[in-house]
Amino acid sequence: MIRLTQERPGEAWEVESLYDLCFAPGREGLSSYRLREGVSPVRELCLVARDELGELGGAIRYWPVRIGGADALLLGPVAVHPTRQGEGVGGLLIRESLDTAREQGWARALLVGDAPYYARFGFTPLSGVTMPPPTNPARVLGHALVDGGWDGISGEVTQAA
């Protein structure tokens, strides 16, 4: 049985170790990491998934960003431990965190990722929204958390103030 809880500050080292395990070396060099530097994550949306023994099975984080003057959430990273992949842990983390974001009044979320995978959660390619280079524009995806959440939103994704 997997249980989701909000990530606590003391768990950061364990979550970072999971990200190191799941992602290629140099992950901090990606453009999305430049948007996170010096910015605190949205703590209420940073979740960890643990099994009945307390073992970390997955984690997700969100960061505040701005797009053309509008607030948005940058989803990522999301990772599932290799021994838990294929069990729905990633989907559970994504769905629960997006539901919480909606409840908290966020209107939109974006990520850089694989469109066929993230389409099942309501993410679609964004046109007119530019991530810092080098980012493949076809991998910039958005999800409206409210009706019309992306209407009229375009521009460069920048750090939240």
C-alpha positions as a Python dict, from the first residue, in 0.01 Angstrom:
ca = {
    (1, 'M'): (0, 0, 0),
    (2, 'I'): (141, 337, -104),
    (3, 'R'): (77, 642, 115),
    (4, 'L'): (133, 1001, 1),
    (5, 'T'): (245, 1272, 240),
    (6, 'Q'): (382, 1621, 203),
    (7, 'E'): (761, 1617, 177),
    (8, 'R'): (919, 1727, 505),
    (9, 'P'): (1247, 1923, 515),
    (10, 'G'): (1428, 1625, 670),
    (11, 'E'): (1339, 1412, 369),
    (12, 'A'): (1512, 1636, 114),
    (13, 'W'): (1832, 1429, 108),
    (14, 'E'): (1635, 1111, 39),
    (15, 'V'): (1432, 1274, -238),
    (16, 'E'): (1748, 1415, -397),
    (17, 'S'): (1904, 1067, -385),
    (18, 'L'): (1598, 929, -565),
    (19, 'Y'): (1630, 1197, -833),
    (20, 'D'): (2000, 1114, -872),
    (21, 'L'): (1911, 747, -915),
    (22, 'C'): (1633, 809, -1167),
    (23, 'F'): (1784, 1084, -1383),
    (24, 'A'): (2100, 1116, -1585),
    (25, 'P'): (2408, 1281, -1437),
    (26, 'G'): (2404, 1655, -1491),
    (27, 'R'): (2028, 1689, -1438),
    (28, 'E'): (2090, 2019, -1260),
    (29, 'G'): (2214, 2161, -1591),
    (30, 'L'): (1869, 2140, -1752),
    (31, 'S'): (1687, 2466, -1825),
    (32, 'S'): (1411, 2390, -1576),
    (33, 'Y'): (1669, 2383, -1295),
    (34, 'R'): (1769, 2742, -1373),
    (35, 'L'): (1410, 2841, -1298),
    (36, 'R'): (1436, 2670, -958),
    (37, 'E'): (1767, 2823, -843),
    (38, 'G'): (1718, 3034, -533),
    (39, 'V'): (1341, 2978, -536),
    (40, 'S'): (1158, 2775, -273),
    (41, 'P'): (930, 2499, -400),
    (42, 'V'): (557, 2510, -335),
    (43, 'R'): (581, 2293, -23),
    (44, 'E'): (213, 2193, -11),
    (45, 'L'): (248, 2030, -353),
    (46, 'C'): (578, 1849, -291),
    (47, 'L'): (478, 1493, -212),
    (48, 'V'): (652, 1168, -129),
    (49, 'A'): (514, 817, -177),
    (50, 'R'): (610, 556, 80),
    (51, 'D'): (518, 192, 115),
    (52, 'E'): (401, 20, 433),
    (53, 'L'): (763, -22, 545),
    (54, 'G'): (834, 349, 501),
    (55, 'E'): (1051, 299, 194),
    (56, 'L'): (1051, 590, -50),
    (57, 'G'): (882, 485, -374),
    (58, 'G'): (844, 820, -547),
    (59, 'A'): (848, 1196, -516),
    (60, 'I'): (715, 1504, -694),
    (61, 'R'): (795, 1873, -659),
    (62, 'Y'): (647, 2197, -794),
    (63, 'W'): (796, 2544, -832),
    (64, 'P'): (633, 2882, -884),
    (65, 'V'): (713, 3050, -1217),
    (66, 'R'): (583, 3342, -1420),
    (67, 'I'): (473, 3347, -1784),
    (68, 'G'): (402, 3683, -1938),
    (69, 'G'): (312, 3824, -1598),
    (70, 'A'): (89, 3530, -1495),
    (71, 'D'): (159, 3285, -1215),
    (72, 'A'): (203, 2918, -1301),
    (73, 'L'): (337, 2599, -1150),
    (74, 'L'): (638, 2419, -1292),
    (75, 'L'): (594, 2047, -1225),
    (76, 'G'): (910, 1853, -1172),
    (77, 'P'): (1094, 1656, -1106),
    (78, 'V'): (869, 1359, -1059),
    (79, 'A'): (1043, 1026, -1007),
    (80, 'V'): (955, 671, -913),
    (81, 'H'): (1208, 430, -766),
    (82, 'P'): (1300, 162, -1024),
    (83, 'T'): (1161, -112, -799),
    (84, 'R'): (819, 62, -791),
    (85, 'Q'): (785, 151, -1159),
    (86, 'G'): (479, 16, -1334),
    (87, 'E'): (271, 21, -1013),
    (88, 'G'): (99, 355, -1076),
    (89, 'V'): (303, 552, -821),
    (90, 'G'): (393, 828, -1067),
    (91, 'G'): (33, 868, -1180),
    (92, 'L'): (-86, 882, -821),
    (93, 'L'): (167, 1154, -738),
    (94, 'I'): (71, 1358, -1044),
    (95, 'R'): (-307, 1328, -1002),
    (96, 'E'): (-308, 1399, -628),
    (97, 'S'): (-74, 1696, -656),
    (98, 'L'): (-270, 1850, -946),
    (99, 'D'): (-593, 1810, -748),
    (100, 'T'): (-433, 1984, -451),
    (101, 'A'): (-300, 2263, -674),
    (102, 'R'): (-650, 2319, -811),
    (103, 'E'): (-795, 2327, -458),
    (104, 'Q'): (-534, 2586, -360),
    (105, 'G'): (-640, 2815, -644),
    (106, 'W'): (-367, 2758, -900),
    (107, 'A'): (-491, 2803, -1258),
    (108, 'R'): (-220, 2635, -1462),
    (109, 'A'): (75, 2397, -1452),
    (110, 'L'): (347, 2326, -1702),
    (111, 'L'): (633, 2083, -1743),
    (112, 'V'): (895, 1971, -1990),
    (113, 'G'): (828, 1611, -2080),
    (114, 'D'): (701, 1339, -2307),
    (115, 'A'): (363, 1443, -2454),
    (116, 'P'): (224, 1087, -2500),
    (117, 'Y'): (291, 1004, -2133),
    (118, 'Y'): (161, 1328, -1981),
    (119, 'A'): (-148, 1348, -2205),
    (120, 'R'): (-322, 1098, -1974),
    (121, 'F'): (-309, 1364, -1701),
    (122, 'G'): (-447, 1641, -1922),
    (123, 'F'): (-120, 1796, -2040),
    (124, 'T'): (-104, 1923, -2397),
    (125, 'P'): (166, 2101, -2599),
    (126, 'L'): (181, 2475, -2534),
    (127, 'S'): (231, 2718, -2818),
    (128, 'G'): (359, 3063, -2738),
    (129, 'V'): (518, 2957, -2408),
    (130, 'T'): (897, 2952, -2418),
    (131, 'M'): (1123, 2776, -2170),
    (132, 'P'): (1486, 2889, -2135),
    (133, 'P'): (1714, 2725, -2391),
    (134, 'P'): (1801, 2459, -2469),
    (135, 'T'): (1448, 2321, -2446),
    (136, 'N'): (1269, 2139, -2726),
    (137, 'P'): (945, 2342, -2771),
    (138, 'A'): (751, 2022, -2850),
    (139, 'R'): (821, 1903, -2494),
    (140, 'V'): (674, 2214, -2324),
    (141, 'L'): (335, 2095, -2199),
    (142, 'G'): (60, 2263, -2002),
    (143, 'H'): (-244, 2163, -1801),
    (144, 'A'): (-531, 2401, -1721),
    (145, 'L'): (-636, 2347, -1361),
    (146, 'V'): (-943, 2567, -1419),
    (147, 'D'): (-1147, 2629, -1732),
    (148, 'G'): (-955, 2871, -1952),
    (149, 'G'): (-646, 2849, -1733),
    (150, 'W'): (-414, 2893, -2031),
    (151, 'D'): (-631, 3139, -2228),
    (152, 'G'): (-423, 3440, -2328),
    (153, 'I'): (-109, 3314, -2152),
    (154, 'S'): (209, 3334, -2358),
    (155, 'G'): (566, 3445, -2328),
    (156, 'E'): (888, 3338, -2168),
    (157, 'V'): (884, 3126, -1854),
    (158, 'T'): (1077, 3311, -1583),
    (159, 'Q'): (1150, 3271, -1215),
    (160, 'A'): (881, 3380, -974),
    (161, 'A'): (973, 3697, -787),
}
